[in-house]
Amino acid sequence: MAAPVPPGAYRPNNNQQNSGGPPNFVPGSQGNPNSLAANMQNLNINRPPPPMPGSGPRPSPPFGQSPQSFPQQQQQQQPRPSPMARPGPPPPAAMARPGGPPQVSQPGGFPPVGRPVAPPSNQPPFGGRPSTGPLVGGGSSFPQPGGFPASGPPGGVPSGPPSGARPIGFGSPPPMGPGMSMPPPSGMPGGPLSNGPPPSGMHGGHLSNGPPPSGMPGGTLSNGPPPPMMGPGAFPRGSQFTSGPMMAPPPPYGQPPNAGPFTGNSPLSSPPAHSIPAPTNFPGVPYGRPPMPGGFPYGAPPQQLPSAPGTPGSIYGMGPMQNQSMTSVSSPSKIDLNQIPRPGSSSSPIVYETRVENKANPPPPTTVDYITRDTGNSSPRYMRCTINQIPCTVDLLSTSGMQLALIVQPMALSHPSEEPIQVVDFGESGPVRCSRCKGYVNPFMKFIDQGRKFICNLCGYTDETPRDYQCNLGPDGRRRDADERPELCRGTVDFVATKEYMVRDPMPAVYFFLIDVSMNAIQTGATAAACSAIQQVLSDLPEGPRTFVGIATFDSTIHFYNLKRALQQPLMLIVPDVQDVYTPLETDVIVQLSECRQHLEILLESIPTMFQESKSPESAFGAAVKAAFLAMKSTGGKLMVFQSVLPSVGIGALSSREADGRANASAGEKEAHKLLQPADKTLRTMAIEFAEYQVCVDLFITTQAYVDMASISEIPRTTGGQVYCYYPFSALSDPPKLYNDLRWNITRPQGFEAVMRVRCSQGIQVQEYSGNFCKRIPTDIDLPAIDCDKAIMVTLKHDDKLQDGAECGFQCALLYTTISGERRIRVLNLSIPCTNMLSNLFRSADLDSQFACMLKQAANEIPSKALPLVKEQATNDCITILHSYRKFCATVTSTGQLILPEALKLLPLYTLALTKGVGLRMDGRIDDRSFWINHVSSLSTPLAIPLVYPRMIAVHDLDANDNEENVVPCSIPLQSEHLSDEGVYFLENGEDGLIYIGESVNSDILQKLFNVRSAAELPSQYVLQKYDNQLSKKFNDVVNEIRRQRSSYLRIKLCKKGDPAGNMLFQSYMVEDRGSGGASYVDFLVSVHRQIQHKLN
């Protein structure tokens, strides 16, 4: 019998690198990340659209598999990466120092994160995406899946997502400018990797303590803010319109939150900053990282962070200092346009510690490129709170007008310089948990009685410590081994789940493709594009015997295909009954990929021609999805549906509601919102059944007409899937995006058959979850799949009074199956102080998550309320917050001044942008609004602001930015007066990229960028090309960098000023202008100020 394993220790049989990996592990599938870097020169993201099936060469080896010329021995010597890292060789798994407990190890069997090989011929992919190993599971038939073990409430959380890295197309941004000056609070998010977008600064007025940075016109607003948290009795000041810049610099990030009252203009000292390239052992933590090969893992080495305060930038969450001047804003003519709040630019990356001096450290904005050091609280990439101090009473929260909620993104990608999430194995007994609330052991549980007991930080229960987990306490009351156990010193940790967390063997990797072959889909090229994309991602599917695939097509009937190797060619099996569907030859419809790859490739090449003469305009979408589900019911898996026309026959048939929708919406009809609700409950009922059997549905809508998005999107939204929309679909420009979206969907880090629960300290409880999931019991949410791009909003409420000065704890537990078939529990912990002071709430407000909640709440209300009421509600929420601050926190007595809390100074701008956005625009298409609602539902915090307030840059000036360290230059305010007729501009919101061409652009610029002499020669359907000149190369670099940051292959559209449709589209994003969508930014500020005055009087 094997020797017993100490609890919490690393188990030898969990080291898949030594033991050969899971049953489906293929030793040769782990590539050499350093060797692959040599192929980077072959990447060219912007290429012509891909060839249709049969017209091009076979795809290159998948990411994570090196070319055949690489010796296998060399591959196996490479260090394994973090399962959640971005491109570049991340630091190897942390090593325990001598004398510590058994080492905690990264899971084996994950392919190393390296640079991808060249993409498939004639494809413009993001770059190589992470290779994912096949799942491991039991037999072909499983009982109905369940969640947590019956012994306790479901709260266990699976460990981190499958190994993988953000594709090279999503590579991290280059280091920012020199120094450590911080950007203003919510700069335009750059959509960074791993959930923290590097900001792109914007011209115009900014808020800072010193003069405007180079290249930023306009005056400054207010004095620089004090440190993150002031002591009791200190009131914050608000941002006010000032006549000149103030010069006193505030402290940088890293300032302890208990900095005490702010007095005068003296900046507080801050702990020394850290150098990014060589992260070493964290203070008090034995799991240091050895130096990374090749230096900084992505891009050029960053600037060294200063070791002294130097010239720190602004702190977010604090009001300005006392010596400030103010300007009346009673009318627009009295406002200096260069002094109103706008997003600012960012500087160098910073090192952010989650706790400083054992106190919670407010997180940096998502627009800052930061490297997290987990010192007790979970990284803000995984979990953010809307307020970084919890109000002690519900009355205090109500007075503030702010939302108390968590934005949880448990699978978010980490920065490559961050410490990998540790995997802890407690053996047969499983992780230590509280007997009452079932919370997991974490750094905030207090051990007493010489370690024999512990007090749960969530419910306060005193519990017995398991005998084999006991340890003596030190003089400080902490366990002597606390710094040697990740679960006691890290905010994020992965536990290996025991058998009690499983009701069946982990599910295999099943991928089922369902393709629309109706007449419209064939004629528009959508069918050919779908077949081409599927054919090229086959090489990216996990290798091994546990990877299964299936394929079916549909029009007015359903066609399955027998892919057995014994057959000379695939055999079509037709299901004509679309009312009472079934699956023929179930065991032959879904087959091991290794057995049918050749047949599958032949079939994908022949499908477009096979149905070329199809005259069936009908679509049996609902029946086809139900039939595919029946084939997958015993195993679960991912169902990817390519849909082109409105479902018109069979189960879930729909009728067109678009004409009525347009008329009602334009007329302001109160009932128009009902068109954004599902037509009936049929598809919703089907989706709940899909989720019950762990089938996740992703929907790729390649259409040129109305498809009733509100109804068909119910399926992916309920099953944890995603909707991709390509309207109007173009066979010329959209196949590259379709291919890249499909490939990232398959290869991004993700988990399956997941269950999530959030636990809170006494006095706070979860009110509601919001996102893409299925909820069958009040406390848990079911997620057939969850990936690194999905976020869940968790709204909170008080059920008791909290103690001032105490800390309130939150714990998110996610139980799921990794891509390699391992059952894990990922636990995220956050402990933040409670306060009785309203001023502390405004000082510690988090603008990014506050606005993300406002955005998600507006999206949830659109289907049930008239648009004017939703817009009014969003505006009133903003006014309520600012009025509360003005009434209770601002010391200025004059009502003629608009005073904004420093942490929320950009809230009016983003609120205005929200009311003018696609979701709330009165003249929008019903399907566009439905897609927007679905997209926002699972949107992550870093992408919330860019969606409504896009980034715009001047393309014609790129040649003048030779000295800038950032690939993406500073942004421009979204205002028409910043547009020149001689200029070319690029605007992106994370989904679309618009190229705006002025009327009088120099022909040399047009020649360099587009290879034409005049704008009239440009085609209506444009594909970005790279030409042999500096300007074109820089523009391609900018677009590719933004695609990396946003995790999205932007659809590029041309908007010429002389073209009415294109010009109108582009102008609709100029949210600071006055137009049919609403007031100008200045007018909106005046209106907000007047309503605040009215409330005060």
N, C-alpha and C positions, 0 to 999 in steps of 0.2 A: 504494500500500500504506500502510496506517495506520502511524503512528509507534509504535515499541515502547513498552510500558508498563512502568515500573519494578516489580520484584516487591514485593508487599505494598502496592501503591498502590491507590487507588480508580480504577476503570475507568469512563470516560464511559458505555459501553454498559451499565453496571450501574446507572446512575441512571435508574430507571424513571419518576421524576417528570418528568425532562426528555425522556426518549425515548418517553414514551407508555406505559410499563409493559410487562408481559409480553403475549404474544399475546391473552390472555383478559382483559386489564385494561379495565375500563369507566370512563372518566374521570368520569362523573357519579356514580359510586358512592361517592366520598369525601365524607362529610358534613362539616359545620362543627361541631366539638365545642363551641365556645362558644355557637353558636346553639341547639344542641340542649339546652343546660342550661336554657333557658327552659321546656322541657316537663316538668321534673321534678315540678312540682306536679300533673301528671296521673297520676303513678304511684301506685298503691294496691296493694301486694303482696297484701294479704288481701282477696280478693273472692270472690263466690260461684263455684262450679265453672263451667267453661266450657260453653257450649252444645254440643250434639252437632251433627254435620255438617248443614249446611243451615239451622240455626236461628239463626244469628247473622251479624253483618256480617263482611266480609273483614278480615284482619289489617292492621295498620298497616305502614308501610315498615320494612324490617329495620334493625337497628342498624348504623350506618355509612353509611346512606343518609338524606339529609335529606329533609324533605317537599318537594313540588314547588315550593313558594313560595320556596325558597331559590335564589338565582341560582347557577349553576354557577361563574361566575367567582369568586364569593366563596368557594366551597368549595375551589377549587384554591389559594387563597392561604394556607390553613391549614398550619401546620407539621406534619410527620409525627411520629407518636409512636414510642416504643419498641415493638417487637413484643411485648414481655412486660411490660405495665404494667397497673396496676389502674385503676379508673375515675378520671375527672378528666383534665384536660389534662396529660400528662406533659411533662417537659422535652424540647425538640427534640434532634435528634441532635447529638452533640458536634462542635464545630468545631475544626479544627487551627489553631494560632496561626501568625502569619506566620513564614516561614522554615523551617517544618517540612516534612516529606515530604508527598506528596499526601494529601489528606484521606481519612480512612476514613469511609465513609458507611453509614447505615442503608439496608437494601434498599428499593427503591422498590416502588410498587404496593400498599402496605399502607394500609388505611383509617385515618384518624386516630382516636385513642381519644377519644371524647366521651361525653356523656350520651345515653342512648337516648331515642328518641321514645316516645310513649305505647304501652303494650303492647296486644295485641289485646283487643277488647272483652270484658268479663266474664271476663278472665283475671287471675289473681294471679301474674304472672311475677316472677322475681327482679328483673327490670329488663332493660333492653336489654343484650344480650350482643354481643360483638365480631362485627363482620361479617368474614367471611373471603372472600378472593378466590379465584376458581376456580383449579384447578391447570392447569398447562401440561404437555403431554405430546405424545407422538408419535401414531402412527396408532391405529386401533381394535384392533389385535392386536399383542401384544408377546411376545417370547420369555420364557421363564421368568426371573424376576428373580434377580439375584444380589446380592452384597454388595460388599465392597471390591475394588479392582483386584487383578489377579493379580500385579502387580509387587511387592507386599509384603503382609504380614499385614494383615487388615482392622483398621484402627484409626482410620481417618479418621472424623471426626465431622461430621455436618451441622450447620449453624448453627442458631441459635435457632429456636424454633417460629414458626409463622405469626403475623403480627401479630394483635393482639387484646387486649382488656382484660377483666379480670374483670367480669362483668355488674354493673350498678349495684346489683343485689340483693346482690352480694358486696362492696360498697364497703368501703373501709378503715375501721377503727374510728376514732372521734374521738380526739384526743389525750388522753393520760392526765392524771393529776393534776399539780399544779404541782411544780416542783423536779425533782431527778434521782435520787431515792432508788430503788434497785433492789429488785425483789421478791425473795423467797426463791427458791432454786433451782428448782424446777419448780412454779411456780404453776399453777393450773388452766388449761390452755391455752384460750385463747379462739378458737382456730382462725383466726388472722389471715389477712389476704390475703397472697398471694404467699408462702405457706409460713411465715409467722411469726406465729402467733396472738397477739393482744394478750391478756394474761392477765386473768382476772377473779379478783380476790382472794377469799380465803375467810376467813371468820371463824374464830376459834379460835387456838390457839397458833401462833406463827410464830417463825422464826429470824431474828434481826437483831441489830444492834449497839446499837440504841437502844430506847427504849420503844415499845410497839406503836403503829402508826399509828392515826390517828383512826378509830374505828368498828370496831376489831379487838380483841375481848376476849381476855383471857387473858394469861398471862405469856409470856416469851420463852424460847427455848432457846439456851443457850450464848452465848459471846461471839462477836462478829462475826468472820468468817473473814479471814485475811490475803489478800494479793494472789494473782493466779492461779497464779503459779509461784514457788516458793522456791528459793533456791540450794542447792547440794549440802550435805548434812549437816543441813538443817533438816527436822524431821519435822512433819507436819501434825497438828493435834489433831482429834478427832472431836466431833460434836455429842453433848452429854450433857444429861440432864435437869437443869435448874438451878432454883434456888429464886428467882431474881430476874433482872431484865434487866441486862445489862452495857452500858456506855455508850460504849465506844470504837468509833468508826466505822471501817470498812475503806475502802479506796480504791474508786472506781467503775470501771466498764468503761473500757477505754482504757488501763489500767495496762499498761506493757510487761511481757511475760511474764518477762523476766530481771530481776525486781525485786530479786533478792538475798534473803538470809535475812531472815525477819521477826523483829524484836526488840521486846520490850515491847509497849506499846499505841500507839505512834506510827504513825498511818496514813501510808502512802507517798504521795508526791506523784503526781499524775496529769497527763497532758497536758490542756491546756484543752479543754473540751467545745466542741462546734460548735453553731451555730444552724441549726435545721432549715429554716426557710422559704426561705433564700437560699443554697443550695449553690453554691459557686463552684469555681474550678479546684482540683483535688486537688493536694496537695503533689507537686511533681515531675511533674505530669501536664498535658499541654497540652490535654486534651480537656475543658475546663470546660463548664458548662451556663449559658446565659444565664438571667436571672430568668424564672420561669414566669408566664404571664399569669394574673391573678386570684389571685395569692398561692398559698397551699398548695393542692395539687391535690385534696384530698379533705377535706370537712368544714371545721370552724373552724380557724383558725391555731393551731398547737400552742404550748405554753409554750416560751419561750426556755430553752435549756439553760444551766446556770450556767457561768461562765467560770473558776471556781475550784472546788477540791474541795468546799467548803461542807460539807454533811452527806451524804457519800456513803452508798450502801446497801451491802448485802453483796456480796461477791465469791463466785462459785460455784466450787467446786473446791478450797477451802482449809479447813483445820480451824480450830477456834476458838483463841483465844489461851490463854495458860497460866493466867491467873487466872480459874478457873471453879469453881463448886461443882457437886456431883453428888448425885443422889437415887437410892436403891436402887430397882430395878424387879423385885425378886424375886417380887412378887405384885401383882395389879391394884389392890388397895386402896391401895398406896403410890404410885401414879402420879397426878400432877396432870393431869387431862384437858386442861387449857388449855395444857400445856407440851409435849405430844407433837407431833412434826412434822406439819404440814399445809401444803397449798399456800397461798401468800400472795397479796396483791394487788400490782398493778403500778402504776407511776407514769408519768411523761411518756415519750414516745419518746426513744430514745437514738441517737447516731451511733456506729456500730461500724466500726472500721477492721480489715481482715483481717490486716494486718501492721503492727507498730509497731516503729520502729527496726530494720527489716529482720529482725524475728523474728515468728513466728506468734503471733497474738493469739487466745486461746480464745474461741469464739463465745458470745454470750449465749443464755440459754434460749429455746426457741421460744415461751414465754409472754410474752416481752418484745416490745414493738413497737419495732423497730429499723430504722434506715436504714443500709445497708451502703455503705462506701467500699472499693471493690476496690483494694487497694494491693499486689497480688501473688498472694494466695491467692483462690480462688474463694469467692463468697458462701456462707455456710452454708445458704442457701435451696436451693442446688444440690447441695452435697455436705457431709456431716458425718461426722466420724470418732468412734467410740465413746470413744476416749481421745485426748486432744490432745497426748500425748507417747507415742511409740512405744517399747515395751520392747525393749531390745537383744537379749534372748534369749527363746527359747520357754519356758525355765524360769521366767523372771521373769513372763511373761504367765500361765503356768499357776498360779503361786503367788498371783497377784492374784485369780484366779477370774473375771475379767472377759472379755468378748467383744471381740475386735479385728475391727472391720468398718466398712464405709462404707455410709451411706444416701445413695443418689444419686437426685436428682430433677431431671434435666437440663432439663426444660421449665418449671420452677417460675416462677410469676409474681413479678416484682420489685415493689418499692415504687415508687410514682410519682415519688418524690423521688430515686431512685437513677439513676446514670448509665446510659444505654442500653448494651446489649452492642454492642461495635463489630464491624463486618463488614469483614474484611480480604480483599483479592483479590490473590493472587500471580500472576495471569495464567495463561499457558499452562503454566508450570512447576509450579504448585501450591505449597502451603505447604512451608516448609523442614522436613525430617524427619531423624531419626537414621538412618543407613544400617543400623545393626545391629538396633535394637529397633523402629524405625519410629515412635518417639515424636515428637510435634509440637513445634516450637520454642515455648519458653515462658520466663517470667521467670527460671527457675532454671537454665537452661543457661549455662555459663560460657564466655565467649569469651576466647581466648588468641592469642598470636602476632600482636598488632596486629589482631585481628579476623579473621584468615585461617582460624582453626580454632575449634571449640567442643567442649566436653566435655558429653556428655549427662548430665543429672541422674538419669536413670532407669537406664541400664545402664553408665554410666561410660566409654563409648567416645569417643575423640577423633576428630572428623570434620572434613572440609574444609567451610568455609563457601562457598556458591556465590559466584562472583566478583561478580555484580551485587547481592549482599546484604551484602558486606563493609562494615565501618565501623571507623574507628580507635577505640581505647579511651581513656577518660579516666584521670586520676590514680587514681581509685578502682577501676580495673579493669573498669568497666562500659563498654559501648558508648556513644559520645557521643549516639547517637540513641535510646537505650533508652526514654527518657520520651516520645518522639514516636511510638513504634511500640506499638500496643496489645498485640501478641503478646509483647512484651518487658516490659511493665509491668502487665498485667492478668491476673488469674487465670482469667477467663472471656472467651473470644473466639470469634467465628464466622469460619470460613474459607469462601470460595467454592470449591466442589468443581469440579475439572476433569473432563474427559470420561473420564479413566481410572477415575473413581469410579462410572461408570454403565455398565450393560450394556444399557440401553434408555433411551428417553426417559422423563422423569418421568411418573408415572401421573396420569391425569386425576382429577377429583373425581367419584367414582361413589358414589351413595347408593342402596341397595336396601332397601325396606321389606317385611317379611314378616309378615303378620297372621293370627292364629288366628281362624277363624270357626266353630269347633265350637259345638255347642249350648250348652255351658256358658259359653263366651266371649260369645255373643250374649245369653244370658239375664241374665248378671251385669252387662252394660254395658261389659265390657272391650273388646270390638271397637269400639264407638262411641267410647269414650274414646281408643283408639289412633288411629282415623281422624281424630278432631278434633285431636289433638296433631300428627299429621303434617301435616294441612292447614294448621295455623297456623305451622309452622316452615318451610314452603316458601319463605316470603319471607326467611328467614335463610340459605338455602343460597347458596353463592357464585354470583355472576352471571357470565355469559359463555358462550362456545361450548364450553368444556371441562368444564362441569358436566353430568353425566348422572344420571338417576334411573330406577328401575324399581320395580315393585310386584307382589306376588303374595299370594294368600291360601291358606289350607290348612285342611282338617279331615281326613277320611279320604282325600281326594285333594288334588291341588295345582292351583291356578288361576292362570295367568299372564294378563297383560293387554297387548294391543297398543295402545300409546299414540300411534301415528303420527298426525300432524296431518291427514293426508289422510282419515282415517276420520271419519265423523260422530260416532261415539261409541266409547269403548274396547271392544275385542273380547276376550271371555274365551276363553282357550285352556286346556283341561283336560288334566292329566296323570294318568291313572287308575292307572298302574303305580307303586306306592310301594316296590317292591323293586329295580327296575332303572330309576332315574329318568333323565330327559333334559330338555332345555330346548327347547321349540318356538320356531321363528322367533327365533333368538338375537339377530339384529340389530335386531329390532323390540321386544324386551322391555326393553332399556335404551336410553333415548332422551335426547337433549339436553333439559334442563329448559326452555329457551326455546321448544322446539317442542311441548311437551306439557303445559305448566302448566295450561291450561284443561281439557283432558281429565282430567288428574290430579285436579284439584279436584272435577270432576263425579263421578269414580269414587269418591273418598273420601267424598263425601256419600251415595252410593248403596249402598256396601258393607253398612252395617248393615241396611238394609231388604232388600237383595238376598238376604241369608241369614237373614232374620228367621224363616222357617219351617223352618230347618234342624233335622233330627232326628238328625244324626250326632254321637254323643258321642265319637267317636274322634279321635285326633290323630296325623298323620303328620309329626311335628316333624323327625325325622332326615332323612326323604326330602325334605321341603320345603327344609331348609337345604342339603342336597347339590344340589338342583336350582337353587337360587339361586346357589350357588357356581359351578356350571357356566356360568351366564349371565355371571358376573363374572370368570371365570378368565383371560380375555385382558387384562383391565385392572387387576384388583385393586380395592380400595375398601372402603367401610364397609357391612356388612350388619347392619341393625337388626331384631331378631326380637321379636315380641310373642306370648308364649306363656301359655296359661291352664290347660291340663290336662296330665296325665301323658302323655307320648308312648306310644302303645299299638299302633300299626301301622306297618308299613314298616321301613325301615332304622333301626337303633338303637332299636327298640321296647323299652319297659321295663315292669316290673311293680311293683306297690306293695310296698314293704318297710317302710312306716311302722309297722304294727301290731307286727311283730317288734321293730323298733327301740325303740319305747317300752317294751315289756316288758323287753327286755334291758338297756336303759340304766338303768331304774329299779331293776332287780335287781342292777346292778353286773356284769353278765355281761361276761367278758373279751373276747368276740368282738363286742361291740356296735359297736366302732369300724369294723368292716368295712362297716357300713352307710353310712359316710362316704367309702367308696371307690367309684369308678365301678363300675357293675354289670358292664360288660365293656369291652373295648378299642375297640369300634366307633367311638364318638364321638371318642375320643382320636386314633385313626388318621385320621379325617376332619379333625380340627382341625390336625394336622401338615401335611396337604396344603393346607388353607386358608392356613396361615401361609407355606408355600412359595410360593404365588402372591399373597401380599400382600393377603389378604382378612381384615379385622378384623371380628369378630362381637361385637355388643353385645346383651345379652339382657334384655328387660323382662318380668318374670314377674308377671302380673296374675291371681293365682289365689286360690281360697278352699279349696284342698285340697293334698294332698301331690303334688309333681311330681318327686321324686327329684333334688333340686338337686345332689347330689354327682355325678351322672352328666352332666347337661346343662350344668353350669357348666364342664366340661372344655373346651368349645369356646371361650368367651370368654377363659378363663384362658390358653390356649395361643396365641391369636391376638392378644394384647395388648388385649383388649376388657374389658368390665365387665358385672357382673350388677346389675340393679336389681330389688328385690323389693318387692311391694306385697301383703303377706299380713296379714290377709284383705282382699282387694280390695273397696273400697267405691266404687260409682258416684257417691256424693254427695261424699266428701271426697278421693278420690285423683286424679281427673283433673287438678287444678291441679299436683300434684307430678309426675305423669307428663309433663305438658306442659313444665314447667320442666326436668326431668331430660333430656328429649329435646333441648330447645333448647340447654342448656349443653353437652351431649354433641357437638352439631354445631358450635357456634360457639366453644368454648373453644380457646385456642392449642394446636396439635397438629402433629405431623409424621407422615409416612407412609413406608412401605418403609424402615424404619430398621434399622441394625446398630450395636451398642454393644460397646465393649471398654474394660476398665480395665487400665492398666499401672502397675506399682509399681517402686520402686527395688530395687536388688540387696539380697537378704536377705529380701524380702517377696514373696509371690505370692498371686494370687487362688485361693482354695479353692473357692468356690461362689457362684453367682448365685441369687437368690431373688426371684420376682415373676411378673408376667403376661407371658410371652414364650415363644418357641420356641427351643430350643437344639439346633443340629445339629452344631456343632464345639465343642471344649472352651473355646476362648478368647473366642468371640463369642456374643452373643445376638441373635436376630432379632425385630424388633418391627414387624409390619405397620402398627401405629399406636402412637404414644406421645403423651400429652397432659400438660398442666400439673399434673394431679392424681395422676399415677402416680409411685411411687417404687420403686427396686430396691435390695435389700440385697445387698451384696458382702462376703462373709466372707473374711478374710485369714489367712494362716499364714506362719510363718517358714521359710525354707529356708537361712538362714545367720545368723551373728551380726552385729549392727549395731554401729557405732562410737558410743560415748557422746559426746553433744554435737553429732554430725553431724545433718543433716536427712534425713528420709525423704520421698520424693516420690511422689505419686499423680496419675495423669492419666486422666481419663475422656474417651473420644472417641465421639461419636455422629454417624454419617452418616445423613442423612435428607432427605426432600423436604418443602419448605414447602408451605403451602396454596396459594401462588401458583405452584407448579411449579418452584421453584429447588432445586437440589441443594446442600446445605450441610454443613459439618463444625463441630459445636460441641465445643469443647475446654474442659474444666474441670481446673484445676490446684490441687493442695494440697500444701504442703511444711511438715512439722511436725517438731520436734526429737525425737531419740532419747534415752533415759535408761536408766541402770542402777539407778535408785533406785525402790523400790516405792512410797515415799511420794509421789513425783512422779506416779505413775500414778493414785493415788487423788485427788490434788489436781487433776489435769487430766481426770478422768472427766467425760463428758457424759451426764447422766442421761436426757435426752430420747432420744438415739439408743441408749443402752444398753437402755432399757426397750423401745424400738421393736424392737430385735433380739430381746429376750426374748419379746415378744409374737408376732413372726413365727415364731420357732422353735417356740413352743408350738402355733401354728396348723398348722405343718407336721407336727408329731408327732401331732396328734389323730387323723388317719385311720389311723395305724399302731399306736397304743398305747391301752390302756385309760385312761379319763379320770383315775382316781385316780393312775395312774403319771405322767401329764402334770402334774397339780397338784403332786405330790410333787417332780418334777424342777424345776419353777419355784421352789418354796419352797427346795429344796436349793441352787439356784444363788444365790439371795439370801443364804442363810446362809453359803455358802462365801465370798462376797465380803466380808461383814461380819466373818466370823471371821478372814480374812486381814488385814484392816485392824486388828482388835483385837489380833491376835497380833504383828504385825510393825511396826505404825506408831504405835499409841497408846502414850503414855508413862505413863498412869495404870495403876497396878499392881493396884488393887482389882478383883476379878472380879465384884463386886456391882453394877457400873455397866454399863449398855448404852451403848456408845460407837459413834456412827455417823459415817462420813466426811461432811464437810459437803456435798460435791458429790453424795452419794448418800443423804442423810438421808431422802428420801421413797421410797426403793426398797422398804422393807417395806410401806408403805401401798399402793403400786401393785401390788406382788406379791400382796398379799391381795385387792385388787380384781380382779386377773386371775383368781385361782382361784375367785372368785364370779361371774365374768362369764358371758355367754350361751354362749360357746364351751366353757366347762368346767363348766357347770351340769348336774347329773345329771338334772334333770327337764325339760330343754329338748326341743323338737321336733327331729327329725333334720334337717329342711330348714332350720330356723333356725340350727342349728350349722353346716351346710354353707355357708349364705350367709355366716355370720360368718367362716369360714375363708377363703372367697374374697375377702371384703371386706378382710381383714387382709393378704392376699397383696401387694397393691399400695398399701397405706395409707402416706401420707406421715408423716414424723416429727411434725409439729405436731398431727396428729389421733390419734396412738396413745394418748396418756394420756387424753384426753377419752372415748375409746371405752370404757374400763374404769372410769374415775373421772369420771363426768359432772359438769357444772356445774349447781348448783341455786341459784335466787334466790327471794326473797320478793316475790311480785307485789303483795300487799296493802300493802307499804311503799313502792311506787314513788313515791307522791305525796310522801313524806317526803324524797326524794332530789333535790330541786330544785337544790341547790347542787353536785351531782356533775357533773363534766365528762364522765365516761364514760356512754354510753347504757346499757350493761349494768352494773348495780350489782355490788357485791361478792358473792361466792358464800358459800354456807353449807355447813358440813361435812355429809357424807352420813351423818347419824345421826338416828335418830327423835326423840331428845330435843330436837332443834332445830326440830321441827315442832310447830306449834300448831293446836289444833282450830279456832281462829278465823282461821286463815290460808289463803291461796291461794299455791301454790308452782309454779314452772316448772323442770323438769329436762330437760336436753338432752345428748345424747352425740354430736352430729354427724350422726346419722341420724334419730332420733326426738325429739319434744318432748312431754313429759308434763305436763299441768296437774293438780295435786293440790288437791282442795278438801276442807277440814276439815269436821267435823260441825257446827260452830257458827259458820260464817262469817256476818258481818253481812250482812243483806239488802241494805243500800246498796252494799256492795262487789259482791255478785252482780249487782245491777241495773246497776252501772256497767260491769262486765266482760262480762256475758253477757246482759244485758237480761231477766233473770228474777228473781223474788223469793225462790226457794228452789232448792237444788241438785237437788231431785227433778224440777223442771221441765226440766232440761237433757237434751237428746237424747243417745242413746248414740253416734251418729255426729256429730261436732262439726266445724264449719267456723269458724275464727277470723274474727270481724267487728270492725270499728272503729266505735265509737259516739261521740257528740258529748260527751265528757267527758274530763277530763285523765288519769284513770287508764287508761281504755281506749286512749287515744292513746299513752301511754307504754308500755303493754304491747305494743302493735303495733310501736312503734319498737324495743323490745327484741328481739322475735321476728325482725323484719326484719334488724336488725343482726347477730344470731347467724346467720341464714341467709347473710348476706354473708360473715361470717367463716369459716363452715364450708364454703362452696361447696356447700351442700346445702339443698334446700327441705324442711325438717323436716316429717315427718308428725305432726300435732298430735293427741294422744289425751287424753281426759278420764279421770281416775282419782279417783273419789269415795270417801271413807273408808267410807261405808256400803255400797259396792258391793264384794263379796268379790273378784271378778276384777280390777277396777281397783286396789283397794287392794293386792292381792298383787303385781301388776305393779310398782307404784310402790315398794313395800317391798323388792322384789328388788334395787333399785338402792341401798339404804341399806347400802353395803358395810362401814361401820364398826360396824354392829350385829352382835350374835350371832344366828345363825339356822341354818336347816337347811343353808345353803350353806357354813357354816364359822364360825370363831371371830370374836369382835369384834376391833376394831383393837387395843385394849389387851391382850386375851388373846393376840393374835398376836405383839405385841412381847414379851410375857413368854415365850411359847414360843420365839421366835427367840433371846432372851437365854439361856434355859436350854440350848438346843442349842449355842450358842456356848460356854457354860461347859463343857458336856460335851466338846466338841472340845478346849478348852484343857486340860482335866484328863486 
